[in-house]
Amino acid sequence: MIKVVSTVCETRAQVKEWKNQGLTVGLVPTMGYLHEGHQSLIKKAVEENDRVVVSVFVNPIQFAPNEDLETYPRDLEADKRLCDSTGADLIFHPTPDEMYPDGFSTHIQMDNLTKELCGKTRPTHFGGVCTVVGKLFNIVQPDKAYFGQKDAQQLAIIKRMVRDLNFDIEIVGCPIIREPDGLAKSSRNTYLNADERKAALILSKAIKLGEELVADGERNAQTVIKAMTDKINTEPLARIDYVNVVDALSIEPLDVVKGEVLVAIAVYIGKTRLIDNFITAI
């Protein structure tokens, strides 16, 4: 049965024991309510490491005051079953007080990469992400850490943080996992009612349209953006946060689809904000 610990000391003690045995350690940072997307990260970590730690922590400092911190779905027992069946060895499930004790005042902030896409409408989000991931890296000290491409901006930011701050960790990005009908797996999909769930397919339809345009030779970023925007606007329940074409590494907006390119969207379906993307190399 998988072991669950809630303190930094317990986690460090277990990892130290493994490292003293010469074992490699992989880390999968999550906010819990695990689905097949998370499971794909855990599977990859199990394949590539001797031991795997999954962190399950709904990180309060990456939520703005008007966001869904209190209602974010949680189910530790289901998370334990998924981690156990997938081959993970340890769940680190701290409380907010354990991660941010009284007087906590140190944060990791990043310039540039956090200014576009999700950073525009969630300006405090990535500071919270970098801070918690930096702490997890220091607590677990993994050889490799695993993140999903669905959060492509986050993946680029974590890679840059690791490079800038000299973390001795390899960051592994893993493909988007989708439902059979195309919707990208997300814990927030549970917020959708039946009509909204059907409407949410407009995200993957827009992504597919963008991919087809680029594959057919379209290189004008604004043309791709307009076509995808028009597609999303055919769905009455959809409200666009952004549709953008950026450099996949620097997250800087592009006029021409050239190099390693991230085409990313964020769309509200009712009150639920969903994201999707594709990455292409031209």
N, C-alpha and C positions, 0 to 999 in steps of 0.2 A: 504493500500500500504506500502511495506517495506520502512523503513527509511534508507537513505544513508548519512553517515557523513565522513568527510575527515580529521578531526583533532583529536589529542589525547584528547584535552579538552572536545570536544563534546562526544566522546566515553566514557570517564570516568564519565562525568556528567550523561549520560543515565544509565550506569551500576550502579552508586551510587544510583540513583533513584530506580532502581529495587531491589537492595540489601536492601535498607531502607524499602522496602515493604516485605522483607523476602523471596524474590524470588531467585531461583537458576539460574545460568547462565552457558551455554555451549558455547564453542568457537570452530569454524572450521576454521583453518588457510588455506588459499588457495592462489594461484597465478592467480586465475580467469580463464576465458574461461571454465566455469564449465560444466561438463558432468555427466553422471549417476553415475560414481564413487564418485564424490563430493556429488552428491545428496544423495547417500546412507549414507554418513557421516552426512549430515544435518538432514536427517530423524531420524537417531539414536540419534542425539543431541536433536532434538525436542521431541522425546519420553522420554528422560531422564532428561530434564531440563524445567524450567518454561519459560525461555527466551534464545534465541540463537543469538550469534553474528557470522557472517561470515566475515573474513578479506579477501579482494581482493587486493593483492599487489604483483606485479612482482618485486621481491627483487633483486636489482642490485648487491648486494655484494655476492650473491651465484653463480654468473656467472663469469667465467674466460673471459679474453679479447677476446678469439677466439670463444666464445659460442654465443648462439642465443638470447641474451637479447633484441636486437632491433627488432627482427622478432618474438619473442614469441607472440602467438596469444592473442588478447584482445578483449572483447566484453562485456562491462559493462551492456548494456541494456539487453542482453540475460541473463547475470548473475543475474540481478535484478529479471527478470521474474522467473527464476528457484528457486531462494531463496524465493521469495514471495509465489510461488505455493507450496513449500515444507514446509513452516511454519516458516522460520527464521524471526527474528524481526528487525535485524540491520545489515547493511553492513558497515564495516570500510574500506574505500577506500582512503588511504593516498597517498600523493605524496612522491617521494624519499626524497625531502627536509624536509618534515614533519617528516619522520622516521630518517633521517640522516642529521640533520642541520649542518650548517657550523662549522667546527672544530670537528666534531664527531670523537672520537678516542678510543672508548671502544668496545672491541669485546670479545665474548665467544669462547674459543678454547677448544677442547677435545682431549685427548690422546687415544691411543689404538683403540677404536671403529671406528675411522675415518681413520685408516691406510689401511684397506683392501677394497675389492670390489670397489665401486664408488670412494672412497677416494684415491685410487692409481692413477687413471687417472684424477681425479678432486680434487686435493689436497687442494684447497681453498674453495671448495663447502660447506662442513659441518660447517666450521667456520661461513660462512654467514648464514646458516640455523639456527644454534644455537643462533646467535646474534639476528636475526629477531624474532625467536620464543620466546626467552627470553624477548624481548621488548614487544611483543604481550601479553605474560603472565602478565607482569607488568602493561600494559595499561588496559587490560580487567579484570584481576584477576578472571578468570572463576573458577567454581567448577570442571568442566570437560573439557577436550580438546580432539578432535577427529582427528585421522590420519589413512590413509589407509595402508594396508599391502603390497600393490604394492611397496611402498617405505619402504621396511622392514628394511633396514639399518638405514634410517632416524628415523623410529619408535623406534628402539632399542636405538639410540643416544638420542632422546628426553626423553625416559624413564630414561636413565642414568642421563641426565642433571637435570631432575626434582628431582631425588633422591639425586644427589651430591650437588645441590644448594638449597635444601630444599624448593622447590616450593610446596605450599599446593594445589596441583592440581592432579586430577586423570586423567591419560592418557588412552584413550580408543582406541584400535586398531580395525579396521573394515576390513572385507574380501575384496579381490580383486573382482572388478566388470569387467566382460568380455563382449565383443561383442558376438552375437550368434555363430560366427565361432571360438571363443576362444581367439581372440586377447584381451589383457588387455586394458581397457579403459585408454587413455592418451590424454592430450591436444596436445601432439606432433604428434599424429596419423594424424592430419590434414596436416602435412608436406608431407605425403606420396602420390605419384601419384598412379595410378591404378595398375601398375606392382609391385610397392614397397609395396602397401597395401596387395596384394596377397602374396608376399614374406615374409612379416612380420609374417605370420602365423607360420613360422618356430620356433618362440620363444615359442609359446604355445605348439607346437608339441614336442619340446625338453623338456619342463617342464612336459608334460604328460608322456614322456618316462622315465624321472627321477623318477617321482612318482611311475610308474609301477615297475621299478627296485627295488626301496626301499620296496614297498609293497610286492614284491615277495621274499624279504629276502636279497637283496644285501646290504652288510655293508661296502664294501671297497669304500671309497670316490673317489679314483682315477678311479675306474671302472665306477662309475656313471658319473664322469666328462668326461671321454673319450667317453662314449656312447653318452652323450648329445652334446659334441663337434663335434663328427662325424656326428651327425644328423644335426646340424646347418650348417656344412660345405657342406651339400648336396644342399644348396640354394646358387646359384651364386651371388645374390645381398647382401648376408649377410657377415658381417665382425665382428668377435668376439672381444669384449673388454675383457670380462672375463666370465668364467664358474667356479663356486667355491662352495664348501661345507664348511660351517662355523657353529660355535655355534651360535644359534639364539639370545642369550643375549650378549655375549662378542664379537661376530663377529671374533673370532679367527679361523683360518683354522683347519679343522679336517681331520684326516686320516681314522677314523672309524665313520660311521653313527650311532651315539649313543647319547641319551639325546634329548634335544630340538634342532633340526637341521634346518638351513636355507640353502636351495639350491637356489642360485641366479645366474642370467645371465644378461649381458648387451651386446647388439648386435647392430651394425650399419646396418641399411637397407638404402643403398645409403648414404646420409649425415645425416640421422636421427638416433639418438641414443635412443634405446628403452630398457626397463628393464622388467624383470618378475621374478617370484620366486615361490617356495612352501616351507612351513614349516611343519615339521613332528616331532612327539615325539616318540622315540623308548625306 
